[in-house]
Amino acid sequence: MKTQLTAEESAKLIELGVSPERASERTFDLKDVNNLSKPLERRELLPIFTLADILDILPKEIRHNGCTYKLNIDYPPIGMVAARYNTEWDDLDSIKGYMCEELIDALYSLLVWCLEKGYVKLN
């Protein structure tokens, strides 16, 4: 099970306004040739967001057009995971959702959508 985003996915969240300090992990930028020539203690560390970080940032519910949509994660029988916002009273009434093989990928896609739509309150 994948538990961390890639450096590129993490950079996308930062670009959308998520503070790098909210990332639990750090890794060296191995693609930066200039960075590799520096001594180890001077190399730049890239923030990497984890599954727990994403769950912490995602809103547990969204208010839209007078309805409350709750975060819903389930495992349909097709071997994928679904992450979406459903109304409290109707599992079929969904404002947005993603199906992916990995939970973190579905939650990441949902978080990007929430950030782009302004549903996430960033500190």
N, CA, C and O of each residue as an XYZ file, in Angstrom:
492
protein
N       0.838     -1.176      0.000
C       0.000      0.000      0.000
C       0.887      1.245      0.000
O       1.790      1.380      0.825
N       0.620      2.123     -0.914
C       1.352      3.384     -1.046
C       0.892      4.349      0.060
O      -0.309      4.551      0.245
N       1.836      4.937      0.786
C       1.471      5.817      1.903
C       2.004      7.243      1.765
O       1.735      8.089      2.618
N       2.762      7.515      0.692
C       3.313      8.859      0.483
C       3.046      9.320     -0.945
O       2.957      8.516     -1.873
N       2.921     10.627     -1.094
C       2.828     11.215     -2.424
C       4.224     11.298     -3.033
O       5.228     11.175     -2.331
N       4.273     11.505     -4.323
C       5.552     11.752     -4.983
C       5.961     13.201     -4.714
O       5.164     13.998     -4.219
N       7.199     13.527     -5.041
C       7.676     14.907     -4.890
C       6.860     15.847     -5.770
O       6.571     16.976     -5.373
N       6.491     15.391     -6.951
C       5.705     16.225     -7.875
C       4.309     16.476     -7.334
O       3.816     17.602     -7.393
N       3.658     15.427     -6.802
C       2.324     15.592     -6.219
C       2.375     16.514     -5.001
O       1.498     17.358     -4.815
N       3.399     16.345     -4.183
C       3.562     17.206     -3.006
C       3.769     18.656     -3.430
O       3.221     19.571     -2.815
N       4.564     18.865     -4.482
C       4.799     20.225     -4.995
C       3.496     20.847     -5.486
O       3.290     22.052     -5.336
N       2.610     20.034     -6.075
C       1.315     20.528     -6.548
C       0.470     21.036     -5.375
O      -0.179     22.076     -5.484
N       0.478     20.312     -4.266
C      -0.280     20.761     -3.090
C       0.269     22.079     -2.558
O      -0.492     22.963     -2.164
N       1.582     22.205     -2.549
C       2.213     23.450     -2.085
C       1.849     24.588     -3.029
O       1.553     25.696     -2.581
N       1.870     24.324     -4.329
C       1.488     25.314     -5.332
C       0.034     25.782     -5.124
O      -0.301     26.933     -5.404
N      -0.811     24.880     -4.633
C      -2.219     25.210     -4.395
C      -2.457     25.843     -3.029
O      -3.599     26.129     -2.669
N      -1.387     26.064     -2.267
C      -1.506     26.813     -1.023
C      -1.298     26.051      0.266
O      -1.367     26.648      1.341
N      -1.044     24.749      0.200
C      -0.799     23.973      1.420
C       0.615     24.281      1.912
O       1.566     24.256      1.131
N       0.748     24.565      3.178
C       2.057     24.883      3.748
C       2.967     23.654      3.724
O       2.532     22.561      4.084
N       4.224     23.821      3.303
C       5.168     22.695      3.311
C       5.382     22.118      4.708
O       5.756     20.954      4.853
N       5.144     22.934      5.735
C       5.308     22.465      7.111
C       4.284     21.399      7.488
O       4.472     20.681      8.470
N       3.210     21.289      6.720
C       2.184     20.272      7.010
C       2.582     18.889      6.513
O       1.906     17.904      6.807
N       3.682     18.812      5.755
C       4.173     17.520      5.255
C       4.984     16.825      6.344
O       5.878     17.426      6.939
N       4.674     15.576      6.598
C       5.345     14.811      7.663
C       6.720     14.294      7.264
O       7.566     14.052      8.125
N       6.946     14.127      5.976
C       8.195     13.526      5.510
C       9.013     14.533      4.714
O       8.497     15.546      4.242
N      10.295     14.232      4.576
C      11.214     15.023      3.756
C      12.111     14.055      3.000
O      12.453     12.987      3.507
N      12.491     14.437      1.779
C      13.408     13.621      0.992
C      14.338     14.531      0.212
O      14.008     15.686     -0.057
N      15.494     14.014     -0.148
C      16.427     14.784     -0.965
C      15.911     14.874     -2.389
O      15.274     13.945     -2.885
N      16.184     15.985     -3.039
C      15.824     16.162     -4.441
C      16.895     15.488     -5.280
O      17.937     16.081     -5.559
N      16.641     14.254     -5.681
C      17.640     13.482     -6.425
C      17.702     13.862     -7.894
O      18.634     13.465     -8.592
N      16.727     14.626     -8.377
C      16.725     15.039     -9.782
C      17.526     16.316    -10.007
O      17.865     16.644    -11.144
N      17.829     17.034     -8.937
C      18.541     18.305     -9.043
C      20.045     18.035     -9.049
O      20.635     17.773     -8.001
N      20.650     18.099    -10.202
C      22.085     17.808    -10.347
C      22.911     18.782     -9.517
O      23.912     18.383     -8.921
N      22.515     20.047     -9.465
C      23.243     21.031     -8.660
C      23.172     20.676     -7.179
O      24.135     20.884     -6.439
N      22.048     20.148     -6.753
C      21.865     19.774     -5.360
C      22.777     18.601     -4.990
O      23.285     18.550     -3.870
N      22.988     17.668     -5.905
C      23.788     16.480     -5.614
C      25.265     16.804     -5.420
O      25.985     16.048     -4.768
N      25.713     17.910     -5.975
C      27.117     18.272     -5.825
C      27.401     18.938     -4.480
O      28.562     19.119     -4.112
N      26.359     19.301     -3.750
C      26.534     19.937     -2.437
C      26.820     18.872     -1.376
O      26.429     17.715     -1.525
N      27.503     19.275     -0.308
C      27.673     18.342      0.815
C      26.293     17.941      1.359
O      25.338     18.712      1.269
N      26.201     16.748      1.915
C      24.935     16.184      2.372
C      24.156     17.138      3.288
O      22.939     17.268      3.155
N      24.849     17.798      4.210
C      24.158     18.669      5.164
C      23.617     19.945      4.520
O      22.835     20.657      5.150
N      24.007     20.250      3.298
C      23.529     21.463      2.623
C      22.522     21.180      1.515
O      22.025     22.106      0.874
N      22.225     19.928      1.291
C      21.259     19.586      0.243
C      19.850     19.969      0.677
O      19.488     19.877      1.850
N      19.082     20.395     -0.292
C      17.707     20.808     -0.035
C      16.817     19.586      0.174
O      16.889     18.612     -0.576
N      15.986     19.655      1.197
C      15.023     18.593      1.454
C      13.660     19.007      0.913
O      13.204     20.125      1.150
N      13.016     18.106      0.189
C      11.690     18.372     -0.351
C      10.627     17.833      0.605
O      10.769     16.724      1.120
N       9.572     18.598      0.846
C       8.480     18.080      1.680
C       7.693     17.012      0.928
O       7.425     17.149     -0.266
N       7.333     15.962      1.629
C       6.543     14.866      1.067
C       5.336     14.649      1.985
O       5.487     14.405      3.182
N       4.137     14.743      1.403
C       2.913     14.549      2.174
C       2.572     13.060      2.248
O       2.759     12.314      1.286
N       2.070     12.650      3.404
C       1.689     11.258      3.639
C       0.167     11.123      3.616
O      -0.560     12.114      3.547
N      -0.288      9.891      3.674
C      -1.714      9.603      3.744
C      -2.343     10.309      4.940
O      -3.416     10.899      4.819
N      -1.684     10.252      6.090
C      -2.199     10.918      7.292
C      -2.277     12.437      7.100
O      -3.228     13.070      7.558
N      -1.291     13.015      6.433
C      -1.308     14.459      6.167
C      -2.523     14.846      5.330
O      -3.199     15.833      5.621
N      -2.793     14.065      4.290
C      -3.914     14.360      3.395
C      -5.236     14.261      4.146
O      -6.106     15.119      4.002
N      -5.382     13.207      4.952
C      -6.609     13.057      5.737
C      -6.789     14.212      6.717
O      -7.913     14.630      6.996
N      -5.683     14.721      7.232
C      -5.736     15.850      8.155
C      -6.175     17.139      7.450
O      -6.858     17.968      8.052
N      -5.795     17.313      6.198
C      -6.100     18.537      5.449
C      -7.503     18.505      4.829
O      -8.181     19.532      4.772
N      -7.932     17.341      4.372
C      -9.246     17.235      3.723
C     -10.367     17.628      4.674
O     -10.365     17.219      5.835
N     -11.327     18.420      4.194
C     -12.481     18.715      5.051
C     -13.322     17.449      5.243
O     -13.471     16.643      4.325
N     -13.857     17.293      6.431
C     -14.680     16.112      6.717
C     -16.066     16.251      6.101
O     -16.752     15.261      5.848
N     -16.470     17.514      5.862
C     -17.730     17.764      5.182
C     -17.651     19.067      4.404
O     -16.846     19.949      4.702
N     -18.511     19.161      3.400
C     -18.580     20.341      2.538
C     -20.035     20.793      2.466
O     -20.939     19.976      2.292
N     -20.250     22.083      2.600
C     -21.583     22.652      2.392
C     -21.619     23.214      0.978
O     -20.774     24.022      0.595
N     -22.621     22.768      0.200
C     -22.743     23.208     -1.187
C     -24.222     23.251     -1.552
O     -24.935     22.255     -1.424
N     -24.675     24.428     -2.013
C     -26.073     24.609     -2.427
C     -27.069     24.130     -1.376
O     -28.065     23.484     -1.702
N     -26.794     24.451     -0.121
C     -27.713     24.102      0.966
C     -27.637     22.668      1.441
O     -28.384     22.283      2.340
N     -26.756     21.865      0.865
C     -26.615     20.459      1.271
C     -25.277     20.260      1.973
O     -24.302     20.957      1.692
N     -25.249     19.309      2.882
C     -24.010     18.920      3.536
C     -23.532     17.605      2.923
O     -24.260     16.613      2.906
N     -22.303     17.616      2.423
C     -21.689     16.434      1.837
C     -20.579     15.969      2.761
O     -19.705     16.752      3.132
N     -20.610     14.702      3.132
C     -19.619     14.122      4.036
C     -18.572     13.340      3.239
O     -18.877     12.724      2.217
N     -17.337     13.382      3.732
C     -16.269     12.589      3.131
C     -16.597     11.111      3.309
O     -16.901     10.664      4.415
N     -16.536     10.364      2.224
C     -16.883      8.952      2.241
C     -15.783      8.164      1.529
O     -15.435      8.462      0.387
N     -15.249      7.171      2.205
C     -14.223      6.307      1.619
C     -14.769      4.883      1.646
O     -15.164      4.389      2.701
N     -14.792      4.231      0.503
C     -15.249      2.845      0.496
C     -14.472      2.030     -0.531
O     -13.729      2.562     -1.357
N     -14.671      0.733     -0.446
C     -13.962     -0.205     -1.305
C     -14.976     -0.977     -2.134
O     -15.485     -2.007     -1.693
N     -15.271     -0.482     -3.335
C     -16.201     -1.219     -4.193
C     -15.633     -2.596     -4.542
O     -14.431     -2.823     -4.403
N     -16.475     -3.499     -4.987
C     -16.004     -4.873     -5.245
C     -15.107     -5.031     -6.474
O     -14.766     -6.158     -6.832
N     -14.718     -3.943     -7.125
C     -13.892     -4.075     -8.326
C     -12.399     -3.925     -8.048
O     -11.606     -3.775     -8.978
N     -12.008     -3.965     -6.763
C     -10.596     -3.924     -6.424
C      -9.992     -2.534     -6.427
O      -8.772     -2.386     -6.501
N     -10.829     -1.522     -6.349
C     -10.344     -0.136     -6.304
C     -10.867      0.486     -5.014
O     -11.635     -0.130     -4.274
N     -10.441      1.698     -4.764
C     -10.941      2.432     -3.610
C     -11.625      3.694     -4.127
O     -11.180      4.291     -5.108
N     -12.690      4.089     -3.475
C     -13.409      5.300     -3.867
C     -13.355      6.303     -2.729
O     -13.569      5.954     -1.568
N     -13.069      7.546     -3.071
C     -13.114      8.644     -2.108
C     -14.008      9.708     -2.725
O     -13.765     10.160     -3.844
N     -15.047     10.107     -1.989
C     -15.983     11.084     -2.537
C     -16.716     11.793     -1.417
O     -16.634     11.420     -0.247
N     -17.435     12.830     -1.819
C     -18.308     13.550     -0.900
C     -19.741     13.219     -1.257
O     -20.212     13.538     -2.349
N     -20.438     12.568     -0.318
C     -21.833     12.192     -0.499
C     -22.708     12.983      0.462
O     -22.257     13.417      1.523
N     -23.986     13.167      0.067
C     -24.926     13.790      0.997
C     -25.147     12.862      2.172
O     -24.947     11.651      2.081
N     -25.568     13.462      3.285
C     -25.767     12.682      4.504
C     -26.835     11.609      4.336
O     -26.748     10.539      4.939
N     -27.826     11.891      3.531
C     -28.985     10.995      3.460
C     -29.016     10.129      2.204
O     -29.867      9.246      2.096
N     -28.119     10.358      1.260
C     -28.176      9.599      0.002
C     -26.774      9.266     -0.476
O     -26.032     10.145     -0.915
N     -26.418      7.999     -0.391
C     -25.091      7.557     -0.818
C     -24.866      7.757     -2.317
O     -23.723      7.840     -2.766
N     -25.932      7.834     -3.077
C     -25.789      7.979     -4.522
C     -25.622      9.429     -4.951
O     -25.160      9.695     -6.060
N     -25.993     10.373     -4.083
C     -25.886     11.794     -4.411
C     -24.492     12.279     -4.030
O     -24.224     12.570     -2.865
N     -23.618     12.362     -5.010
C     -22.213     12.695     -4.772
C     -21.862     13.999     -5.468
O     -22.225     14.212     -6.625
N     -21.143     14.884     -4.749
C     -20.710     16.141     -5.351
C     -19.425     15.934     -6.154
O     -19.240     16.571     -7.191
N     -18.545     15.058     -5.695
C     -17.301     14.758     -6.406
C     -16.707     13.479     -5.828
O     -16.814     13.219     -4.629
N     -16.086     12.691     -6.685
C     -15.456     11.474     -6.216
C     -14.418     10.970     -7.193
O     -14.414     11.342     -8.366
N     -13.541     10.125     -6.698
C     -12.487      9.520     -7.506
C     -12.349      8.059     -7.128
O     -12.493      7.690     -5.962
N     -12.069      7.234     -8.118
C     -11.779      5.825     -7.886
C     -10.360      5.551     -8.364
O      -9.995      5.896     -9.488
N      -9.570      4.932     -7.505
C      -8.175      4.639     -7.826
C      -7.788      3.301     -7.211
O      -8.497      2.779     -6.351
N      -6.675      2.754     -7.648
C      -6.177      1.514     -7.061
C      -5.633      1.743     -5.661
O      -5.718      0.861     -4.807
N      -5.077      2.918     -5.423
C      -4.490      3.241     -4.119
C      -5.335      4.301     -3.415
O      -5.787      5.261     -4.040
N      -5.544      4.124     -2.128
C      -6.316      5.073     -1.332
C      -5.718      6.474     -1.402
O      -6.448      7.449     -1.580
N      -4.406      6.584     -1.264
C      -3.762      7.896     -1.254
C      -3.974      8.634     -2.578
O      -4.071      9.861     -2.587
N      -4.048      7.908     -3.692
C      -4.258      8.554     -4.986
C      -5.677      9.128     -5.096
O      -5.864     10.220     -5.631
N      -6.664      8.399     -4.594
C      -8.039      8.892     -4.604
C      -8.175     10.110     -3.692
O      -8.821     11.091     -4.061
N      -7.574     10.051     -2.513
C      -7.654     11.170     -1.572
C      -6.886     12.383     -2.084
O      -7.332     13.516     -1.901
N      -5.739     12.163     -2.720
C      -4.966     13.257     -3.303
C      -5.795     13.971     -4.379
O      -5.869     15.199     -4.389
N      -6.409     13.215     -5.270
C      -7.230     13.812     -6.330
C      -8.386     14.612     -5.736
O      -8.708     15.701     -6.210
N      -9.001     14.064     -4.703
C     -10.103     14.760     -4.044
C      -9.599     16.034     -3.362
O     -10.277     17.061     -3.397
N      -8.427     15.979     -2.747
C      -7.861     17.159     -2.097
C      -7.526     18.246     -3.115
O      -7.802     19.420     -2.868
N      -6.942     17.883     -4.241
C      -6.645     18.863     -5.285
C      -7.937     19.542     -5.729
O      -7.971     20.762     -5.884
N      -8.992     18.770     -5.933
C     -10.285     19.330     -6.332
C     -10.804     20.297     -5.261
O     -11.273     21.389     -5.582
N     -10.720     19.896     -4.001
C     -11.178     20.755     -2.896
C     -10.386     22.059     -2.841
O     -10.960     23.126     -2.627
N      -9.081     21.976     -3.031
C      -8.245     23.175     -3.012
C      -8.589     24.100     -4.172
O      -8.681     25.315     -3.995
N      -8.779     23.531     -5.353
C      -9.106     24.346     -6.529
C     -10.474     25.001     -6.411
O     -10.687     26.090     -6.945
N     -11.409     24.345     -5.710
C     -12.758     24.878     -5.540
C     -12.893     25.765     -4.303
O     -13.936     26.382     -4.088
N     -11.839     25.826     -3.493
C     -11.877     26.666     -2.288
C     -12.588     26.053     -1.103
O     -13.029     26.783     -0.215
N     -12.716     24.734     -1.058
C     -13.398     24.052      0.044
C     -12.493     23.790      1.237
O     -12.975     23.380      2.292
N     -11.203     24.015      1.094
C     -10.255     23.741      2.180
C      -9.863     25.068      2.826
O      -9.480     26.016      2.141
N      -9.964     25.120      4.145
C      -9.539     26.297      4.897
C      -8.083     26.071      5.315
O      -7.798     25.236      6.174
N      -7.165     26.824      4.696
C      -5.750     26.684      5.006
C      -5.355     27.729      6.042
O      -5.772     28.885      5.970
N      -4.543     27.301      7.009
C      -4.069     28.236      8.057
C      -2.807     28.924      7.614
O      -2.258     29.742      8.353
